[in-house]
Amino acid sequence: MNERNAFIRWSRAAVQLIVALALVLGGLLVLPGQVAADTAPVWTGYYYNNASLSGSPVLTRGEAALNFNWGLASPGAGVPGDYFSAQWAGAATLDGGTYTFSAWADDGIRVWVDDVILINEWHAHLPTTYTATRYLAPGYHTFRVAYYEATGNAAVNLTWTRGTPPPATGRLTATALPAAATVTAWSSAAAPVGRPGCQVRSR
């Protein structure tokens, strides 16, 4: 009886192993640590009822992409249509190469890749596109975006494209933030923003 039970357990284990191998070879099963290249980031958005990323967010939600054109409307419950701010965090696995990041915003925007600030336009302005280029090694990379809206229309969008590998020199075109700045950039107003009583612009 013991030999029979042992044979049954061995048979079940063998069947499970065969099925697992078939799924792996067929590309249906991704083992731990295996991530496909050029995956799209899944963003977590944090929205504040002020223009300086101060205090606790009044709204937190997942975002499939950073592509918003709210106009004069509110981004969500508890967030005003003017004088609000938001920040997003995401990560993705990318192929190596030189990437061009394009941020379109109305108003202020900052973009970090791997804790390096690439775009720093923290001021009120009409809809404007800002670009930055950076070489990324193949693998896992983190992304952060901070945004604020003063008055009028509100919009923010971030995209990137991969070009050819760069020359052997001059790969980095951005300036790394000091260690302390990478913390305060999220929770405090690192630069003046538009607020009631200040002349921001007329539309």
Summary of the structure (lengths in Angstrom):
residues: 203
radius of gyration: 23.2
end to end distance: 86.3
largest distance: 88.0
contacts: 565
relative contact order: 0.19
helix: 15%
strand: 40%
